Amino acid sequence: MPLLTLTSDIGIQDFMPGAIKGQLLQANPGFNIVDITHLLSPFNYPQAAYVCRNAMKNFPPGTFHLVLVNIFDEKPEHMLLAEHDGHYIGCADNGLLTMILEEVPQKVVALPLEKTQQKNTLYCISVFAKAFNALLDGLPLEEVGDATVSIQVKNPLRPLLGNNWIEGQIIFIDNFENVIVNINKDDFEEQRKGRSFTVVFKRDEVIDKISETYADVPEGEKLALFNSAGYLEIAINKGNAAGLFGLQGFSEKQQQHAPMQFLNTRLFYQTVKVYFQ
């Protein structure tokens, strides 16, 4: 039974997640469909890339991954199907693919959309399903779509580096309102060089050690740790760090379309800075 993961910004309020699964199962009743999430924030590419990247790497090679995020950012003429490190990823040609992989995919083809068809989500699902079945039947990727496609490229959000500091951006806030920053443990240690440090955010909030678990500090106290994906996380033991500290992260498009009065009263892109001494 081929594994197929679903990740989207569609939400769970209406029929669409179920309809997507129905379309896939009509195309191949053998698909073993696994939901990653359907609650990604619209237009938030850094968040989507973080979630997809760290979920996908836990699945075995040969898994199909369907990423339905902002698929109609522009009127599409095709969808993309990539093969990378043994995984197959279907998504829109909107730049998210290179943000997820943090590099250009090893192989990628365009799956053309018929001009006479209404280009809605379920039609796109049928196109992906047909391509997935072709791969399962043994057809090489290059024969499933157009391998000459030139894809959109967006660079992953990287932390800023200085001799004595590293500055990261908030890329995700989880269900417990723990705040995840785009500083991974390897980047942190490479920049640290064995020195002491202070993690600074929200002007005067400071943390000077890395914890292993939330229980390393008393209840209600703030802490920093590296989460299971290896990213720096700001949290409060049995508390809500994002809400209590007013921390949040927004995508570029959300900033552009926000009301001006909101821009004037809220910090839009929160950063966390680590100083090394």
JOVENWO-V332209 format. One record per residue. N is the residue number from 1. RES is the residue in one letter. SS is DSSP state (alpha for helix, beta for strand, coil for the rest). PSI is psi in whole degrees, 0 to 359 (none if undefined). Layout:
N	RES	SS	PSI
N	RES	SS	PSI
//
This chain:
1	M	coil	113
2	P	coil	135
3	L	beta	139
4	L	beta	119
5	T	beta	150
6	L	beta	127
7	T	beta	133
8	S	beta	171
9	D	coil	22
10	I	coil	330
11	G	coil	179
12	I	coil	15
13	Q	coil	336
14	D	coil	198
15	F	coil	346
16	M	alpha	314
17	P	alpha	319
18	G	alpha	321
19	A	alpha	322
20	I	alpha	313
21	K	alpha	321
22	G	alpha	316
23	Q	alpha	317
24	L	alpha	319
25	L	alpha	332
26	Q	alpha	321
27	A	alpha	325
28	N	coil	99
29	P	coil	348
30	G	coil	352
31	F	coil	131
32	N	beta	99
33	I	beta	129
34	V	beta	121
35	D	beta	126
36	I	beta	297
37	T	beta	153
38	H	coil	17
39	L	coil	26
40	L	coil	146
41	S	coil	134
42	P	coil	139
43	F	coil	0
44	N	coil	84
45	Y	alpha	317
46	P	alpha	319
47	Q	alpha	313
48	A	alpha	318
49	A	alpha	318
50	Y	alpha	312
51	V	alpha	312
52	C	alpha	313
53	R	alpha	315
54	N	alpha	344
55	A	alpha	313
56	M	alpha	321
57	K	coil	350
58	N	coil	357
59	F	coil	154
60	P	coil	156
61	P	coil	147
62	G	coil	352
63	T	coil	142
64	F	beta	136
65	H	beta	121
66	L	beta	116
67	V	beta	107
68	L	beta	78
69	V	coil	119
70	N	coil	47
71	I	coil	346
72	F	coil	38
73	D	coil	320
74	E	coil	162
75	K	coil	112
76	P	coil	146
77	E	coil	345
78	H	beta	165
79	M	beta	168
80	L	beta	145
81	L	beta	118
82	A	beta	152
83	E	beta	124
84	H	beta	122
85	D	coil	38
86	G	coil	359
87	H	beta	153
88	Y	beta	129
89	I	beta	122
90	G	beta	131
91	C	beta	176
92	A	beta	159
93	D	coil	73
94	N	coil	10
95	G	coil	347
96	L	alpha	328
97	L	alpha	313
98	T	alpha	335
99	M	alpha	322
100	I	alpha	311
101	L	alpha	341
102	E	coil	25
103	E	coil	174
104	V	coil	138
105	P	coil	150
106	Q	coil	321
107	K	beta	143
108	V	beta	142
109	V	beta	158
110	A	beta	135
111	L	beta	107
112	P	beta	146
113	L	coil	132
114	E	coil	134
115	K	coil	333
116	T	coil	351
117	Q	coil	145
118	Q	coil	124
119	K	coil	79
120	N	coil	178
121	T	alpha	315
122	L	alpha	327
123	Y	alpha	318
124	C	alpha	323
125	I	alpha	318
126	S	alpha	325
127	V	alpha	315
128	F	alpha	316
129	A	alpha	318
130	K	alpha	318
131	A	alpha	318
132	F	alpha	316
133	N	alpha	323
134	A	alpha	319
135	L	alpha	320
136	L	alpha	332
137	D	coil	359
138	G	coil	2
139	L	coil	133
140	P	coil	152
141	L	alpha	321
142	E	alpha	339
143	E	alpha	356
144	V	alpha	329
145	G	coil	194
146	D	beta	108
147	A	coil	356
148	T	coil	5
149	V	coil	143
150	S	coil	111
151	I	coil	157
152	Q	coil	141
153	V	coil	126
154	K	coil	135
155	N	coil	142
156	P	coil	152
157	L	coil	116
158	R	coil	149
159	P	coil	155
160	L	beta	143
161	L	beta	140
162	G	beta	174
163	N	coil	323
164	N	coil	19
165	W	beta	162
166	I	beta	133
167	E	beta	124
168	G	beta	165
169	Q	beta	148
170	I	beta	124
171	I	beta	346
172	F	beta	143
173	I	beta	121
174	D	coil	185
175	N	coil	338
176	F	coil	5
177	E	coil	28
178	N	coil	144
179	V	beta	121
180	I	beta	133
181	V	beta	148
182	N	beta	43
183	I	beta	115
184	N	beta	168
185	K	alpha	321
186	D	alpha	315
187	D	alpha	319
188	F	alpha	310
189	E	alpha	323
190	E	alpha	320
191	Q	alpha	329
192	R	alpha	315
193	K	coil	40
194	G	coil	2
195	R	coil	162
196	S	coil	167
197	F	beta	164
198	T	beta	132
199	V	beta	122
200	V	beta	134
201	F	beta	160
202	K	coil	50
203	R	coil	296
204	D	coil	12
205	E	beta	126
206	V	beta	138
207	I	beta	134
208	D	coil	18
209	K	coil	159
210	I	coil	125
211	S	beta	161
212	E	coil	324
213	T	coil	166
214	Y	alpha	329
215	A	alpha	0
216	D	alpha	345
217	V	coil	158
218	P	coil	156
219	E	coil	132
220	G	coil	356
221	E	coil	149
222	K	beta	157
223	L	beta	165
224	A	beta	139
225	L	beta	169
226	F	beta	123
227	N	coil	184
228	S	coil	342
229	A	coil	357
230	G	coil	15
231	Y	beta	149
232	L	beta	132
233	E	beta	133
234	I	beta	128
235	A	beta	171
236	I	beta	130
237	N	coil	114
238	K	coil	36
239	G	coil	180
240	N	coil	95
241	A	alpha	314
242	A	alpha	313
243	G	alpha	316
244	L	alpha	327
245	F	alpha	356
246	G	coil	36
247	L	coil	141
248	Q	coil	162
249	G	beta	138
250	F	coil	154
251	S	coil	164
252	E	alpha	318
253	K	alpha	323
254	Q	alpha	322
255	Q	alpha	318
256	Q	alpha	329
257	H	alpha	5
258	A	coil	149
259	P	coil	144
260	M	alpha	323
261	Q	alpha	331
262	F	alpha	320
263	L	alpha	325
264	N	alpha	345
265	T	alpha	351
266	R	coil	145
267	L	coil	122
268	F	coil	320
269	Y	beta	102
270	Q	coil	141
271	T	beta	157
272	V	beta	128
273	K	beta	138
274	V	beta	124
275	Y	beta	138
276	F	beta	136
277	Q	coil	none
//
